[in-house]
Amino acid sequence: MLKVRVGNFYKHFKANEKTDFLGFVELEICEEENPIFRITSVALYQRKEDQTFYLQFPNSKGKDGKWRDFIYPTTAEHRKYITDLVVSKAKEQWNVQN
């Protein structure tokens, strides 16, 4: 069975009240405990208005000027599961406030 594991964190250390960007995280898709696929540059944000967390997955700008994720969870439940997993680890390692 495949599972998602949170890999390395790269905290954004610049103190800036105007941004809600907290840093980057790596996600690993594992079989048993062996990583078989790694996703880098997943950005973790915390909204200023309501203090909720969200992830921005790797994306690129198309020729039409619109940004599109090229790696993303396929359902809202998967997105929530991965976000909760990342936030839990971030709180442990970064002492992120909620």
OpenMM code with the backbone's topology and positions (N, CA, C; nanometers):
from openmm import Vec3, app, unit

residues = "MET LEU LYS VAL ARG VAL GLY ASN PHE TYR LYS HIS PHE LYS ALA ASN GLU LYS THR ASP PHE LEU GLY PHE VAL GLU LEU GLU ILE CYS GLU GLU GLU ASN PRO ILE PHE ARG ILE THR SER VAL ALA LEU TYR GLN ARG LYS GLU ASP GLN THR PHE TYR LEU GLN PHE PRO ASN SER LYS GLY LYS ASP GLY LYS TRP ARG ASP PHE ILE TYR PRO THR THR ALA GLU HIS ARG LYS TYR ILE THR ASP LEU VAL VAL SER LYS ALA LYS GLU GLN TRP ASN VAL GLN ASN".split()
positions = [
    Vec3(0.0836, -0.1187, 0.0000),
    Vec3(0.0000, 0.0000, 0.0000),
    Vec3(0.0877, 0.1245, 0.0000),
    Vec3(0.0496, 0.2224, -0.0782),
    Vec3(0.1238, 0.3474, -0.0846),
    Vec3(0.0766, 0.4419, 0.0253),
    Vec3(0.1696, 0.5225, 0.0764),
    Vec3(0.1324, 0.6242, 0.1741),
    Vec3(0.2157, 0.7488, 0.1507),
    Vec3(0.1686, 0.8593, 0.2039),
    Vec3(0.2371, 0.9875, 0.1907),
    Vec3(0.3158, 1.0134, 0.3183),
    Vec3(0.4387, 1.0585, 0.3002),
    Vec3(0.5230, 1.0947, 0.4147),
    Vec3(0.5805, 1.2335, 0.3900),
    Vec3(0.5877, 1.3126, 0.4959),
    Vec3(0.6458, 1.4461, 0.4863),
    Vec3(0.7969, 1.4329, 0.4974),
    Vec3(0.8682, 1.4896, 0.3990),
    Vec3(1.0144, 1.4850, 0.3984),
    Vec3(1.0733, 1.6107, 0.4598),
    Vec3(1.1661, 1.6715, 0.3913),
    Vec3(1.2372, 1.7895, 0.4418),
    Vec3(1.1496, 1.9147, 0.4405),
    Vec3(1.1770, 2.0029, 0.5381),
    Vec3(1.1149, 2.1340, 0.5450),
    Vec3(1.2204, 2.2392, 0.5160),
    Vec3(1.1799, 2.3447, 0.4500),
    Vec3(1.2672, 2.4589, 0.4255),
    Vec3(1.1900, 2.5826, 0.4679),
    Vec3(1.2139, 2.6297, 0.5890),
    Vec3(1.1377, 2.7397, 0.6459),
    Vec3(1.1776, 2.8727, 0.5828),
    Vec3(1.0781, 2.9564, 0.5614),
    Vec3(1.0974, 3.0918, 0.5099),
    Vec3(1.1251, 3.1812, 0.6305),
    Vec3(1.2471, 3.2310, 0.6437),
    Vec3(1.2881, 3.3007, 0.7641),
    Vec3(1.2693, 3.4521, 0.7595),
    Vec3(1.2358, 3.5083, 0.6455),
    Vec3(1.2194, 3.6538, 0.6373),
    Vec3(1.0913, 3.6949, 0.7076),
    Vec3(1.1056, 3.7798, 0.8051),
    Vec3(0.9883, 3.8305, 0.8771),
    Vec3(0.9194, 3.9346, 0.7904),
    Vec3(0.8001, 3.9038, 0.7456),
    Vec3(0.7270, 3.9939, 0.6588),
    Vec3(0.5779, 3.9791, 0.6899),
    Vec3(0.5208, 4.0805, 0.7462),
    Vec3(0.3799, 4.0755, 0.7844),
    Vec3(0.2859, 4.0689, 0.6638),
    Vec3(0.3358, 4.1022, 0.5457),
    Vec3(0.2489, 4.1094, 0.4287),
    Vec3(0.2298, 3.9756, 0.3592),
    Vec3(0.3093, 3.8786, 0.3895),
    Vec3(0.2990, 3.7494, 0.3221),
    Vec3(0.2532, 3.6415, 0.4184),
    Vec3(0.1850, 3.5426, 0.3660),
    Vec3(0.1429, 3.4296, 0.4477),
    Vec3(0.2240, 3.3033, 0.4148),
    Vec3(0.3313, 3.3209, 0.3394),
    Vec3(0.4189, 3.2098, 0.3011),
    Vec3(0.5045, 3.1672, 0.4200),
    Vec3(0.5010, 3.0371, 0.4534),
    Vec3(0.5790, 2.9855, 0.5653),
    Vec3(0.7047, 2.9110, 0.5211),
    Vec3(0.6999, 2.8476, 0.4045),
    Vec3(0.8171, 2.7747, 0.3569),
    Vec3(0.7785, 2.6620, 0.2625),
    Vec3(0.8779, 2.5812, 0.2289),
    Vec3(0.8582, 2.4688, 0.1374),
    Vec3(0.8694, 2.3368, 0.2117),
    Vec3(0.8047, 2.2370, 0.1575),
    Vec3(0.8096, 2.1025, 0.2130),
    Vec3(0.8246, 2.0038, 0.0968),
    Vec3(0.8891, 1.8912, 0.1253),
    Vec3(0.8969, 1.7807, 0.0296),
    Vec3(0.8007, 1.6724, 0.0754),
    Vec3(0.7278, 1.6155, -0.0174),
    Vec3(0.6403, 1.5026, 0.0111),
    Vec3(0.6985, 1.3785, -0.0541),
    Vec3(0.6883, 1.2663, 0.0128),
    Vec3(0.7349, 1.1397, -0.0422),
    Vec3(0.6186, 1.0425, -0.0503),
    Vec3(0.6042, 0.9778, -0.1637),
    Vec3(0.5088, 0.8695, -0.1792),
    Vec3(0.5891, 0.7419, -0.1524),
    Vec3(0.5440, 0.6642, -0.0540),
    Vec3(0.6221, 0.5498, -0.0081),
    Vec3(0.5454, 0.4189, -0.0262),
    Vec3(0.6215, 0.3147, -0.0508),
    Vec3(0.5699, 0.1789, -0.0486),
    Vec3(0.6371, 0.1138, 0.0707),
    Vec3(0.5552, 0.0694, 0.1662),
    Vec3(0.6080, 0.0280, 0.2963),
    Vec3(0.6757, 0.1515, 0.3556),
    Vec3(0.8035, 0.1471, 0.3830),
    Vec3(0.8759, 0.2649, 0.4331),
    Vec3(0.9761, 0.3171, 0.3301),
    Vec3(0.9724, 0.2653, 0.2095),
    Vec3(1.0673, 0.3039, 0.1056),
    Vec3(1.0086, 0.4106, 0.0139),
    Vec3(1.0716, 0.5290, 0.0097),
    Vec3(1.0227, 0.6328, -0.0817),
    Vec3(1.0384, 0.5882, -0.2270),
    Vec3(0.9316, 0.6041, -0.3055),
    Vec3(0.9402, 0.5685, -0.4470),
    Vec3(0.9175, 0.6900, -0.5375),
    Vec3(0.8690, 0.8006, -0.4774),
    Vec3(0.8411, 0.9207, -0.5550),
    Vec3(0.8499, 1.0397, -0.4610),
    Vec3(0.9185, 1.1471, -0.5030),
    Vec3(0.9340, 1.2662, -0.4199),
    Vec3(0.8801, 1.3871, -0.4952),
    Vec3(0.8029, 1.4689, -0.4232),
    Vec3(0.7496, 1.5934, -0.4772),
    Vec3(0.8147, 1.7066, -0.3996),
    Vec3(0.8866, 1.7933, -0.4686),
    Vec3(0.9536, 1.9052, -0.4030),
    Vec3(0.8782, 2.0348, -0.4323),
    Vec3(0.9150, 2.1386, -0.3618),
    Vec3(0.8604, 2.2732, -0.3840),
    Vec3(0.7109, 2.2841, -0.3600),
    Vec3(0.6616, 2.2103, -0.2614),
    Vec3(0.5240, 2.2283, -0.2168),
    Vec3(0.5288, 2.3402, -0.1136),
    Vec3(0.4574, 2.4485, -0.1383),
    Vec3(0.4638, 2.5662, -0.0514),
    Vec3(0.3543, 2.5592, 0.0548),
    Vec3(0.3916, 2.5934, 0.1779),
    Vec3(0.2973, 2.5986, 0.2890),
    Vec3(0.2669, 2.7445, 0.3216),
    Vec3(0.1383, 2.7767, 0.3305),
    Vec3(0.0918, 2.9114, 0.3607),
    Vec3(-0.0031, 2.9081, 0.4805),
    Vec3(-0.0125, 3.0217, 0.5507),
    Vec3(-0.1121, 3.0394, 0.6556),
    Vec3(-0.1827, 3.1718, 0.6291),
    Vec3(-0.3114, 3.1649, 0.6040),
    Vec3(-0.3885, 3.2861, 0.5738),
    Vec3(-0.3895, 3.3811, 0.6922),
    Vec3(-0.3683, 3.5088, 0.6658),
    Vec3(-0.3672, 3.6103, 0.7713),
    Vec3(-0.5066, 3.6320, 0.8306),
    Vec3(-0.6098, 3.6259, 0.7448),
    Vec3(-0.7456, 3.6574, 0.7882),
    Vec3(-0.7979, 3.5604, 0.8937),
    Vec3(-0.7842, 3.4296, 0.8682),
    Vec3(-0.8451, 3.3310, 0.9576),
    Vec3(-0.7457, 3.2276, 1.0125),
    Vec3(-0.6180, 3.2450, 0.9820),
    Vec3(-0.5104, 3.1587, 1.0330),
    Vec3(-0.5181, 3.0139, 0.9839),
    Vec3(-0.5965, 2.9862, 0.8781),
    Vec3(-0.6011, 2.8509, 0.8234),
    Vec3(-0.4786, 2.8277, 0.7348),
    Vec3(-0.4444, 2.7012, 0.7178),
    Vec3(-0.3281, 2.6626, 0.6379),
    Vec3(-0.3734, 2.6095, 0.5026),
    Vec3(-0.2876, 2.6267, 0.4018),
    Vec3(-0.3119, 2.5641, 0.2728),
    Vec3(-0.1791, 2.5378, 0.2034),
    Vec3(-0.1830, 2.4453, 0.1085),
    Vec3(-0.0641, 2.4089, 0.0311),
    Vec3(-0.0801, 2.4568, -0.1123),
    Vec3(0.0312, 2.4978, -0.1702),
    Vec3(0.0342, 2.5278, -0.3127),
    Vec3(0.1297, 2.4270, -0.3748),
    Vec3(0.0785, 2.3484, -0.4673),
    Vec3(0.1577, 2.2442, -0.5303),
    Vec3(0.2351, 2.3004, -0.6494),
    Vec3(0.3397, 2.2302, -0.6932),
    Vec3(0.4198, 2.2793, -0.8059),
    Vec3(0.3315, 2.3140, -0.9256),
    Vec3(0.3632, 2.4269, -0.9889),
    Vec3(0.2832, 2.4732, -1.1010),
    Vec3(0.3721, 2.5428, -1.2030),
    Vec3(0.3135, 2.5718, -1.3158),
    Vec3(0.3860, 2.6455, -1.4194),
    Vec3(0.2878, 2.7340, -1.4955),
    Vec3(0.3428, 2.8354, -1.5569),
    Vec3(0.2618, 2.9304, -1.6323),
    Vec3(0.2523, 2.8837, -1.7768),
    Vec3(0.1300, 2.8728, -1.8258),
    Vec3(0.1078, 2.8297, -1.9633),
    Vec3(0.1263, 2.9433, -2.0619),
    Vec3(0.1250, 2.9096, -2.1883),
    Vec3(0.1394, 3.0111, -2.2932),
    Vec3(0.0249, 3.1117, -2.2903),
    Vec3(-0.0873, 3.0723, -2.2317),
    Vec3(-0.2016, 3.1634, -2.2218),
    Vec3(-0.1915, 3.2561, -2.1013),
    Vec3(-0.0829, 3.2435, -2.0228),
    Vec3(-0.0604, 3.3296, -1.9077),
    Vec3(-0.1238, 3.2807, -1.7784),
    Vec3(-0.1962, 3.1688, -1.7825),
    Vec3(-0.2608, 3.1150, -1.6634),
    Vec3(-0.1693, 3.0143, -1.5936),
    Vec3(-0.1731, 3.0165, -1.4608),
    Vec3(-0.0950, 2.9221, -1.3808),
    Vec3(-0.1745, 2.7937, -1.3621),
    Vec3(-0.1051, 2.6792, -1.3762),
    Vec3(-0.1689, 2.5487, -1.3599),
    Vec3(-0.0794, 2.4575, -1.2772),
    Vec3(-0.1427, 2.3903, -1.1789),
    Vec3(-0.0711, 2.2879, -1.1047),
    Vec3(-0.0421, 2.1720, -1.1977),
    Vec3(0.0788, 2.1153, -1.1897),
    Vec3(0.1052, 1.9960, -1.2684),
    Vec3(0.1183, 1.8731, -1.1802),
    Vec3(0.1166, 1.8918, -1.0504),
    Vec3(0.1073, 1.7835, -0.9529),
    Vec3(0.0065, 1.8302, -0.8496),
    Vec3(-0.0934, 1.7480, -0.8190),
    Vec3(-0.1959, 1.7910, -0.7247),
    Vec3(-0.2757, 1.6704, -0.6753),
    Vec3(-0.3374, 1.6831, -0.5565),
    Vec3(-0.4261, 1.5766, -0.5076),
    Vec3(-0.5492, 1.5674, -0.5979),
    Vec3(-0.6016, 1.4475, -0.6114),
    Vec3(-0.7118, 1.4270, -0.7050),
    Vec3(-0.8492, 1.4509, -0.6438),
    Vec3(-0.8576, 1.4567, -0.5111),
    Vec3(-0.9858, 1.4823, -0.4461),
    Vec3(-0.9669, 1.5823, -0.3327),
    Vec3(-1.0769, 1.6416, -0.2888),
    Vec3(-1.0726, 1.7343, -0.1753),
    Vec3(-1.0280, 1.6605, -0.0486),
    Vec3(-1.0691, 1.5350, -0.0345),
    Vec3(-1.0303, 1.4562, 0.0827),
    Vec3(-0.8797, 1.4316, 0.0847),
    Vec3(-0.8233, 1.4025, -0.0320),
    Vec3(-0.6780, 1.3815, -0.0395),
    Vec3(-0.6042, 1.5105, -0.0081),
    Vec3(-0.6523, 1.6225, -0.0599),
    Vec3(-0.5891, 1.7518, -0.0329),
    Vec3(-0.5920, 1.7823, 0.1169),
    Vec3(-0.7057, 1.7588, 0.1820),
    Vec3(-0.7180, 1.7837, 0.3254),
    Vec3(-0.6249, 1.6919, 0.4036),
    Vec3(-0.6196, 1.5646, 0.3660),
    Vec3(-0.5322, 1.4686, 0.4339),
    Vec3(-0.3862, 1.5137, 0.4265),
    Vec3(-0.3407, 1.5509, 0.3077),
    Vec3(-0.2010, 1.5920, 0.2894),
    Vec3(-0.1740, 1.7237, 0.3619),
    Vec3(-0.2660, 1.8186, 0.3523),
    Vec3(-0.2480, 1.9465, 0.4215),
    Vec3(-0.2392, 1.9254, 0.5719),
    Vec3(-0.3289, 1.8452, 0.6276),
    Vec3(-0.3264, 1.8168, 0.7718),
    Vec3(-0.1958, 1.7498, 0.8134),
    Vec3(-0.1471, 1.6592, 0.7311),
    Vec3(-0.0205, 1.5909, 0.7592),
    Vec3(0.0959, 1.6893, 0.7616),
    Vec3(0.1022, 1.7766, 0.6626),
    Vec3(0.2097, 1.8762, 0.6546),
    Vec3(0.2011, 1.9750, 0.7709),
    Vec3(0.0816, 2.0239, 0.8003),
    Vec3(0.0648, 2.1209, 0.9089),
    Vec3(0.1048, 2.0592, 1.0426),
    Vec3(0.0681, 1.9357, 1.0649),
    Vec3(0.1052, 1.8675, 1.1886),
    Vec3(0.2569, 1.8613, 1.2047),
    Vec3(0.3258, 1.8226, 1.0977),
    Vec3(0.4729, 1.8165, 1.1013),
    Vec3(0.5338, 1.9555, 1.1153),
    Vec3(0.4745, 2.0539, 1.0485),
    Vec3(0.5258, 2.1910, 1.0569),
    Vec3(0.5144, 2.2431, 1.1991),
    Vec3(0.4026, 2.2167, 1.2627),
    Vec3(0.3839, 2.2612, 1.4006),
    Vec3(0.4879, 2.1986, 1.4927),
    Vec3(0.5175, 2.0716, 1.4688),
    Vec3(0.6193, 2.0034, 1.5484),
    Vec3(0.7573, 2.0649, 1.5275),
    Vec3(0.7954, 2.0832, 1.4010),
    Vec3(0.9321, 2.1244, 1.3683),
    Vec3(0.9532, 2.2746, 1.3695),
    Vec3(0.8531, 2.3526, 1.3353),
    Vec3(0.8701, 2.4962, 1.3234),
    Vec3(0.8065, 2.5728, 1.4361),
    Vec3(0.7291, 2.5051, 1.5198),
    Vec3(0.6534, 2.5707, 1.6253),
    Vec3(0.5602, 2.6758, 1.5664),
    Vec3(0.4873, 2.6382, 1.4606),
    Vec3(0.3927, 2.7252, 1.3921),
    Vec3(0.2715, 2.7455, 1.4811),
    Vec3(0.2250, 2.8679, 1.4916),
    Vec3(0.1089, 2.8991, 1.5746),
    Vec3(-0.0194, 2.8813, 1.4952),
    Vec3(-0.1240, 2.8363, 1.5618),
    Vec3(-0.2560, 2.8263, 1.4984),
    Vec3(-0.3570, 2.9020, 1.5800),
] * unit.nanometer
topology = app.Topology()
chain = topology.addChain("A")
for resn in residues:
    res = topology.addResidue(resn, chain)
    for name in ("N", "CA", "C"):
        topology.addAtom(name, app.Element.getBySymbol(name[0]), res)
